[in-house]
Amino acid sequence: MGTTPSATSSAVRTAPRLFPLSDFDHSVASQPVSANSSNLVSRLVYQYEYYYGSIGVNRIPIFTLPSNQPVVPVALTRACYGSFLSTLGGGVPIPPGAYNTNSSDDDLIVSQPSTGKAWELWRATEANGRWSACWGGSLNTVRSTGVFSAPYGLSATGISYLATTVTEADVASGAIAHAIAMQIVNCHSYVAPANRGDCTGATGAPPEGTWFRMPANTPMPPGLTPFAQMVFRALQNYGAVVVDKAGAVMVQAENSNDWAFEGHTGTDPITTSFAGHPQYSVLNGMPWSHLQVITPPS
C-alpha cells in the first residue's frame, strides 16, 4: 500500500488485518447457499459475457500513512449535494503528491493503521494544493464492521473498499485473506451487508451486496495467472461481494502507482502477478459459472 516516499520504505509489509470486527476477512466456506443462487450466478455470467466477455480488474489508490502525517482540509466540491465533511474529523492526512483514480469517480483511500482511522473519498480532486471531494466518509477500523453508516462512504452500498480491495501487501504475502470487492453493470435492489444501493430496474439481476463464493470442491483450472490463482483461492475461502455498479464486471485491486509512491523500485507485486496480461484478461480462465450465492454471515 502507498505511504509517503522514503529511502527506507522498501521492505514489503505483510497484509494487515485492518477490520477485526468485519466478516469480510472470515471464511465463508461453510455458509449456506441461497435458494436463488443459480439464477443470480447465471445473470452474473450473462453480464460479463455481454459486457466485454471477461471480468477485469479496477485499480484504486490506497495511501497508508503514519500517525504523524499532517491533516489537510477537504472542501465540498462545487455542485455536489449535501455535505459529508462533518464525518471527516476536521480533515484527512492526504500526503503531498497524492493522486486519485483519474476516472469519472476519482476515488481515493487513506488508511492510518496506527490510529485505527481510514477515509474513503469519491470524486476527490486537488487544485493548487487544495483538496475537495463530492462524497465519502471516515471509519474507525478497530470498531467498524467494514460498512459505513448510511449514507456515508465511497461505495454506493456503504461497503468499505479498504476492507475488500486486493492490495499490494495481499499479493506480496502470497494470499488474499479477505472477501473481494466486485462491481457489476446491472443490479436490482440491495441486500446485507450493503445498507443502501443505487440500482435502477434490472429485475432479476443480482442485488448490490450479493456475496458470491467458489465451491471448495471446484478444481483450480490450469493456466491461470498468479493473480487469478490468488483470486480463485480467495473466492473459495472468503468470496466476493457486490460493492458497486460499473461499466463492466470488475474486481477491485490497489493502484500500481502506490508501489513507487511508497519508495519501492521495480514492478509492483500486483502487476507482476498479472504475468503480462492486461487488466481485462488477467482473470481469463476462471470458472465463474461455478460460483454460488451464499447467505452472508450474521
N, C-alpha and C positions, 0 to 999 in steps of 0.2 A: 504494500500500500504506500501511497505517497507521503513523504514528510518533507520538511524544509531541507533543501540540499545541504549536505556537508561532506567533508572529505572522509569522515569516519563512519558513514552510514551504509557501508557496503555489505555488512553481514545480513543474511536473509533471516527474518524473524519466522518463527513457527506461527501458524494461523491461530490467532487468539479466539477464545470463546467470549464474545462481547456481550451476549444476552443470556445470562444464566437462567432466567425465568421463561425463556422462549421455547416454544415447541419446535421451532424450525431446526434446531440442532439436536433433536432427539429422534431416534429411529422410529419410522412408521412402518417397518416391515411386517408387523403383525396387526395393523389396523384393518378393520373390516372393509370390504368392497361395497361401494354404494350400489343401490338397486339399478340405477340408470347409467352405470359405468360404461357399458358397451356403446350406448348411443352417444354419450359425450365424447368418448375416445374417437368414435367414427367421425364426429363433427370436427374434432381437432385435426385428424388426419386429412379430412377434406380441405380444411382451411390451408394447411401448409402445402398441400399438393396444388391447390388452385392459386395461391399467392406464392409464386416463385419456385415451387417444387421442393423446398427444403426448409429446415428450421435453422436460422442463423444465430449469430451472437452479437448483441449490442454491447457497447463498452462505455463505462461511466467513470469519471474521475473520483477517487476517494483519497482525501488528504488526511493522513493520520499524524497527529501533532502532539508535542509535549505540553505539559500543563502551563508552561510559561509563555506559550505562543500568544502574542498580543491580540486582543479582540479588536475588530474593526466594525464600525456601524454598517448596517444594511438597511437601505431605504426601500420603500414600496415603489415598484416600477409604475410609471405613469400609465393610466388607463386600465390598471388591474383592479379587480373588485375586492372590496373588503380589506382587512388587514390581519396578518398573522404575526406582526412584528413583536407583539407582547409575549409571544411564546419563545422568542429567541434569547431572552435573558440579557438584553442590552447590547447584543452584537454577536458576531461569530468570529472565531480565530482563523480567518481565511489568510493563508500565507501570501507574501509577495510572490508574484509570478503565477498565481493560481489560474486555472482555466476551467471552462465548462465543457459540455459535450459537443459544442459547436454544431448544434442541431436546432430544430424548431422548439425543442424543450429546454435546451441549455441547462441541463441538470448539473448539480454539484453536491458532493457529500463531504462533510468534515467530521472526523472522528477524533476523540480525545480520550483514549482508554484510561489514562492515569486519573482522570476526574470522573469517568463514567458518563461523559456527555457526548452527544452527537447531534449534528444538524444536517438536514436534507432540504435542498432548495430547488425550486422549479423556476425556470427562466431567470437564472442568476446571471447577471452581466456586470461588467466592470467598465467604467469610463472615467478617465482622468483620475484614476486611483480610488474611485468611489464605487462601491458595490450596491446593487439593488436586485430585488427579486420579486416575482409575481405572487409566489406562494411557497409554503414549506412548513417547517416546524423543527422543534428540538425534542430530544429524548434523553432521559436518564437510563442508560443501557443496563445498569445494575438492577433497576426496578421494573423496567419495561418488558412486556411480553413480545416485543418486536413489532407492535402495531401502534401507530399513533392514535391519540384520541381524536375522534371526529370533530371537525372536518380537516384537521391539520396533516401535514406530511407532504412528501414529494409525489407519491403514487396516488392514483385515483381511488385505491382501495384502502389506504391507510397503512398497508403493509410496508415495513421498512425495507428499503433497498440495501441498506448496510447489513441487515440481517440475512439477506438472501442473494447477494451478488457473489459470484465466483471471483475471489481476489487473487492477486499475485502470490500472497502468502499461502493461500489454499494450494495452488498449483505447485509452488516451490516445496511445500511439505509433502506432496505426493497424494493428497486426498482432499476431497471437498466434503467437509464434515457438517453439512447443513443443507436444508432444502434450498432449491434454486429458483430464483425469480424467472417467471415465464410471462411473456406478453403475447396476446393473441389479437386477431383482427376483428372478429365478431364475437360478441358475448351477450348474454341475457341475464339481467339482474346481478345479484351478488350473494355469496354465502360466506360463512365463517371459514377462515379467520378474517376475511375482509369485513370492515364495518361500514362500508359505503361502496359506491361504484359509479361508473359513468357510461354504462351500457345503454344502447338505444335499439329497441327492436330485437331482431335476430332470434326469434323464438326457437327454442330447442338447442341453441348454441351453449357452450359451457358458460356458467356464471363466472364472474370475477371472484377470486378466492378459491376456485376449484383446485383440489390437491390431487395431482397425478403421482402414480408410483409404478416403477417397473417391477414385475413379479420377481421374487428371489430365484425362481426356477428357470427364468429366461436366460439362456446361454449368451455370453457376450459374442457378438458376431466377429469374425476375423477381419482384419484390415482397418479397424478403427484408428483414428489418430490418437496420440496420447491424451489430448484434451477430451476427446469423445469417450475414451476409456474411463477417465475420471468422472465424467458426467454420468456415464452408464452406471457406475458403482454408486454414485450419489443418489441417482434415481431409485435404485434398489433399496437403499438404506433410509434416505430422507425425503425423496420425492421432489416434485417441482410444483410451485404454487402460482396460479394466475394472478399477477400483481397489477397488470395494466393492459390497456389496448395499445396497438401499434399498427404500422402499415404492413407488417409481415409477422409471422410467428417467430419469436426470438426467445433466447435465454440471455441472462444478463451477466457480464463479466467486467472486471476492472479495466480502466483505460490504460493502454500500453504506454502512454507518456508518463504515467506515475513512476515507472521504474527509473527512468533517467532523472526525473524530478527529485527522487529520493537520494540521488547521488550514485546510483549503480552505473556500471558500464555494460556494454553488450546488449543483446536482445533480451527483452523481458521474458519471464517464465511462461506466461500465457501464450504469447506469440510463438515462442519456441515449441510449445506443446501443440500448436496448430500444424506443425510439420509441413510448412509451406502452403497450406490450404488457405484460401480467403475465408473471411468470417461466414460467408453464406454457404460454404460447403464443408466446413470443418467437422460438422456433425453428421455428414452423409454416412449412411450405412446403419444408423441407429434404428432399432426395431420399434418405432413409435407406435405402431398398431397394437403392440403387446401391452401398452400402458393400461393401468387400471385407475379409476377414480375411487378414492378412499374417503371414508368418514374422518374428518380431521380430529386430532386429539382434543379432548375436552378436560 
